[in-house]
């Protein structure tokens, strides 16, 4: 803690020196995983790199898809979509943007080694028609193609080859490469410098093809892990925007002069995954009791989410029984019904399943990723114990936590999902409920498989009729709901704080888009 505070103080001193009216000083609870836009699925890292890199199409401030590096597109055949590329775009290094960059970048993103491959399912090839035209060849009709493409950024093909970076890296596994700390995009800002875990500096791209809506000349991003230090930096004027703003400090921030809170309902659903493989990772009984539906139901009955909302989340979260938020396509009120908090029912179900004395398992949680993640898990561990379970809480930094999740080295584990980039229930079906195969099932808990869910998921992927597609999606999500494939907790609130001089929209996906920010003098 002392080292963290000393490092943060040094960073803040650096930030405060030489800041101008157009410099936005921005602090978050953690650093990005790196600057390679194809190396991680982490939404915070991806939105930061979006300031440097751009996709073919993008979301505007109202979350509507609009042209970006592509100016238009048309379906040539059900499985072939043609994109016309924007003329006159250059990379920060001076290279001309063309079809070869799109081909190399998209195929890099779906490389079998890329953790981002599940974010562009069904892409078979990118064929160059001419320098400013490409065809995306798909496995079949793709109703969400443009939604997916909002999160797939384009790099310069020659730059990648020059630096031996045409093959993607997996930052979640600790891999690094030239693209981890270096960048060359077409976006509104370019990289000036990066000091991991200390300071990332972006400066405005004067040659950007678009008309800026921001008035920034410089962005200075500092990771500040301590909530107290982050808030103090805002209140002292050393920082202009913090994300997240700790819920416990909201009243204090609102009462302070010159700063304000930005709070809105969020899309990110927080849930617990459940290992349903043949054995527990760290248990004290043979086999895996969590494969039994009654045991999973018992876990569900053990959790008092109303108490967690009121005490830990300061009344600002939305308790849910659904894996997707109400704003997301595919949501229904039926899937939002929770099993009631009932520890006695939990004990009875445990006994009925053959575990009257409970059993031990690991409860894996990050301690630096979601709003109050460790505190939530501490509360749940106590509740589970009261209901007859024997959880061993392992609260660890996000990188360690997600390595274990990726490697299926977890029993009951926390995950947050905002259905990005598609804002559609298919995101959950394809990544978290489908039996792992190819780009499907990237986060599906070990051992979970429902053939009907798989059938419906693959149907949803290609169904172009909106009503049929919605019906199929809701049926699949309800089946998973009845299976207790995941244990839903809540949709966490958006919680930022800014100086009064900063104007910035706050979208429901909780992503900070500084190309819409303005500083008023």
N, C-alpha and C positions, 0 to 999 in steps of 0.2 A: 504493500500500500504506500509506504514512504517513497519507494522508488518511483511508483506511478505518479505521485503528486509532484515529485521533483522534476520528472520528465515533462509532465504537463505544464508546470510553471515555466520551464524553459521554452516550450513550444509557444505558449501564450505570449511570452515576451517577444519572441520572433514575430508572431502574428501582429502584435500591436505596433511594431516599428514600421513606419513607412506606409501604413494603410491609407488609402485614399477613399473618397466618397463612393467610387465605383468598385471598390474591393469588398467582396462579401466574405466574411469570416464565418466559417461553418464548422460546427463540431458535432460529432456523432459518438455513440458509445463504443464504436470499434472501427478498425480500419477495413478497407476493402481487401479481398483475398489477393488481388493483383489487378493488372490492367488488361489481361487477355480476355476478350469478351466471349470466347468460346470455352473457357476453362472451368466454369462453375455455373450452377443454376441459381446461386444465391441472388435474390432480387435486389438487395442493397448494392452489391458489387456491380450488378448489371446496369442499374440506373446511374451509377457513378460513371461507368465507362460510356454510357449513352451521351454524356456531355462531349466525349471525344470522338466516338464512332457513331455511325448512323445505319439504320436498316433501309430496306427498299420502301417500306411503308411504316408509318408511325402513328401513335395515338396523339391527338391534340389535347388541349387542356380539359376538354369535356369527355375524354376517353372515346373519341370517335376516330376510326381509322382514316388517315389522309395520306396523300403521296409524300414521299421523301426522296430517296435516291432513284426511285422509279416514278415516272410521271403518269403512267397509265398501265392497265393490264386487261387481258381478255382471255376467256376460256376458248382455246382453239379446238380442243377435244375434251371429253370428260376428265382425262388424266393428263392434259397438257395445258399449261397456262403461260401465256406470253407476256413478258414485261418489257415495256419501253423505258429505257434508262434516261436519266437527266443529263443533258449536254452541258459541258463547261464546268464540271465539278472537278476540283483538285484536292488531293490529300495534303495534309499539313507539311509533308516533305516536298511538295511541288509536283508529285506524280499525277498524271491524268487518270481520272476514274473511267473505267470501261467495263465491258462484259466479262473480260478475263478475271477481274477482281471479284465479280459476283460469283462466277463459277467456282473459283478456288475457295472463297469464303464460305459459301453455302455447303460445299462438299466437306470442307474442314469441320463445320459445325455438326454434321451428321456422321462424321468418322466414327467407327465403332469404339474408339478410345475416348471420344468427346463426351463429357458429362451432360452436354447440352443436346445430345442427339434426340432425346425424347421430346424436345421442344419444337421439332420440325419433323413429325412422323410422316412416313409415306413418300419422302423425296427419294427418287431413284437416280436422277441425273439432272444436270444443268447443261443445256445445249446452247452454244453460242450461234445466234442467227447472223448478227453483225456486231460491230463495235458497241452499239448502243441498244441491242436487243438480245434477250435471252428467253429460252423456253425452259420452264420447270416441268420435268417429266415425273409424274407421280404414279403411285401404285393404283390409284383409283380416284374418284371424285373427292375433293377436300373442301368441305364447307367452311373450315376455319383457317384456310391457308394464310390469308392476310393477317389474321390475328396472331398466328405463329410467327410470321415474318417480322412483326413489330419488335421482336426480341432477338433477331439474328442480325448481327452487325457485320459490316463489310470492311475488310482490310485490303491493303494494297498487295497484290499477288507478288510483285517483284520484291517488295520490302520483306515479305515473309520468306521468300526463297533466299534472299541475300543473307538473312540472319538465321537460317536453318530452322524456321518456325512453321513450315507448312503442315507439320503434324501437330495436332492439339495436345495440350497438357491437361492434367486433372488436378486442379488446385486443391480440391477437397481431400486428396490423398497426399498433399504436401509437395506436389511436383512444381518445379519452377523452370522457367526458360527465359529467353530474351524478351518475350512479350509480357513477362510478369511485371517488369519495372520500366518498360519502354512502350511507346504508343505512336501510331501514325494513322489518324483517322481523317474524316471529312467534316466532322461536327463543328458546333458553334464555339468550342473551346479546344485548345491544344495543350498538351502536357509541357509544363516548364520544368518541373522537378518532382521527384518522389523520394521521400525518406520513409520506408515502411514503419508503421506504428508511431510515426511522429508528425509528418506534414506532407500533404500532396498539394501542389500548386498548379492551377490551370490558368491560362491567359486567353483572352478573347482571340478568336480566329477572324482577323480582319477581312479575309478572303472568302468567308463563308458564302455559299450560294444563296442562302435564304435571307429574308429581311428580319433582323433581330427584333424580338419583342422585349428583350431584357436591355438594361443599360450598364451591364457589368463589364469591367475590363480585366478583372482578376478574381479568382476564387481560391481561397486558402482553406483547405480542409484539414482539420485536426481530429484524430481519434482521441477521445478523452473517456477512459473507462469508468472513472468515478462519477457517479451521479452528482454528488455534492460539488465536485470541482467544475463539472460542466455547467451547472446552474450558477455557480459563483462567477464563472467567466462571462456568462450572459448578463448577469445583474451588474457587473463591474464595467460593462461596455467593451470588454476585450473580444467578445464573440457576438455576431449578429443573429445567428440562427442555431438552435440546438435541436437535435432529433435523435432519440426521443427526449421529451421533457418528462421527468419522473412524475408519476401521478401524485405522489405524496407531496410534491412541491408546487402543485398547480395553484393552490390558493395563495401561496407566498409570491409566486411569479405575478399573478393577477393583481396583487396588492402593490407591487413595486412600480415605481415611476419609469416610464419609457420603454416598457416591455409588455408583451401580451401573450396569452396562450392561443394556440390554434388547435381546436379539438373537433373531431367529427367521427361518425361511425365508420369503422374500417371493414375491409373485405377479408382480412386474414383470419382464418379459423385456426384455433389452437386445439390440438387433439393428442391423444395418446395412441401410439401404435402398439400392437400386441403380437408377440411372437407365437405363431401357431405351428412351428416346426416340430420335429419328432422329440426334441429335448430342449430343456431350458439352457440358457447360456451359463447360468450360475444358480442352480437350484439345489434343494436338499431332498428331492424325491426322484424316483425313476420316471422317465418319460417327461411329458409336458402337460400339466393340468390345464394350461391355457388353451389347449385344443378343444376343450369341452365348452360348449356354448353356455352352460350354466355357470361356469367359473367366470367367463367373460361378463356375463350378466351380473354376477356378484360384484365384480370390480366396479361396474357401472353404478350399482346401487350404493356402493360404499362412498361415493364422492358427493359432497355437499357443495354444488357449484354456486348456490345462492350465497352461502357464507363466504366463499372465495371472492365472489363479485363484490360483496358488501365490505369485507374487511381488507382484502389484499388489493383489489382493483378499484377501490374507492367509489364503487357504484357505477363505474364508467364502462364496464364490459357488457356484452350481450350474451347471456347464457344461451346455449344452443344444443339441440340434439342433431343438428345437420352438419355435414362436412363442408357445405358451401353456404355462403352468406345469402340473405334474401335478394340482394341486387344481382346475383349471378344466375345466368340462364340454366335452368334445370332444377332450381329450388322449388320445394313445395312445403306447405305447412305440415303435411303428414309426416315428413321425414324430420321435422323439427321437434317432434315430441320426444322428451327425455324419459328414460326410466327414472322413477322417483328416488330421491335419497332415502335409503331404508337399510341401515346397517344390520338390523335383525334379519331382514330378508336375505341380505348378502351372506350372513352366517348360515342360514338355512340352506341356501343354494350350494354353498361350499360343502356342507355335510352331505347333502343329497348326491353331490358329485363324488363323494368318497374322501373328502379332505376336511374332516371336522376340526382338525388342529391346524388347518391352514398349511402353507408351504412358503419357502423363501424364494425370492427372485430379485433380479436387479431392476431398479426403477431409474432409468437413464434420462437425464435432463441437461440441457445447456444452462449455463449461468450467465450468459452474456449475449443472448440472441433475441429473445422475445420479452415483452413487457412483464416484469416481475416473474420471470420464468423459474428461478430457483425458489422463490418464496411460495409460488404455487405448488411446486413439487414437494416442498417440505410439508405443506398443509395436506396434500394428498397422501403422502406417506403416513402421516399420523392418522388420517381417516381410514386408510386401508388397514392399518394395524388394529384400529378399533373394531373393524369388521371381520377380523380373524386372519388377515394375511400377514406375511412377514417380509415386507419390502425392504430392500437395501438401497438407499438413495445414493446415486452417483451423479452429482452435479458437477459438470466439467466444462471447460471452455468449448465454444462452438466447434472449433476445428476437430478436437478430439471426439466430441459427441457425434458429429456427422460422419466421421470416419467409421465409427462403430456402427452407425445406422447403415451406411453404405455396405459395410462388410457383414451385415446381419449378426452383429455381435451384441445384441440387445434383447432384453425380455419385454419390458414395457417401457416405451420411449416417447418423448415429446417431439412433436413436429408441428410447424405452422404452415398453412397453405393458403395462398391468396388467389389461386386459379389463374396466375399470370403465365404467359402473356395473353391467353385467349379469353379470359373473363367468361368462362363457360364450364359447366359441370363435367364436360369431357376431360378436362384437365385432371380431375380427381379420378375418374374412371380409368383413364389410360395409364396414369403414373402410380396410383395408389391402391387400385382394386383389381386390375387385370393380372392374370397369371403371368409372371415374368417371361417374356419372350421378345427378342429384338428390342425395339424401342419401348415396348409395353412393360409395365410393372416395375419401373425403376425404384419406387419406394414402397411397393406392396409388401406388407409384413410377411416374414418367412412362414411358409406353409398355408397361407390363405389362397383358396382357389374356389371359385363358384362358376361352373361351366355356363350357366345362363348369363351371369354378369359378363363373362368373356364374350359370349355371342352377341349380347346387346351392345357392348362397348365397340366391337368391330363394326357393328351395324351403324352405330351413331357416327363413327368416323367418316362414313361415306354417304350418309343419308342427306339429301338436299332439300327434302320437304320439311319445313320448320316444325309443323305440328307432329308429324310422325317421329321426327328426331327428338323432340321434347318428350313425347310419351315414352320412347325407348329409354331415354336418359333417366327419367324419373323412376321407371320400373327398376332399372339396374341399381340406382342409388338406394331405393327402398329395400331391395334384397340385401344389400350390404348393411343397411341400417338394422335389419332383422337379424343378420348374422353377427352383429356387434364386431364387424371387421376392424373398426377403429372405435375409440372411446372419445366422442366429441366433448369439448369443454366450453369454449366461448369464442366469439369474435372479439379480438382485442381492439381497443379504441386507438384512434390516431391521436398523437399527443406531441405537438411541436411547440416551441416557443421562439419568438422573434423580437427584435427591437422594433419600436413603432415605425422606424424609417423604412422597414423592409415590407414590400408587398410581394406576395407569392401565393398562387392557388394551391389548395390542399386537396388532391384527388383521393378518392376512396381507396386506391391501391397503396397508399402510404408511401409513395415514391416521390422524392424531392427532385423536381425538375427546375433547375436554376436558370434554364434558358427562358423561363417565364418570369424570373424575379427582377424586381426593380428596387433601387435604393432612392428614396426621396431625400433631397438635401434640405 
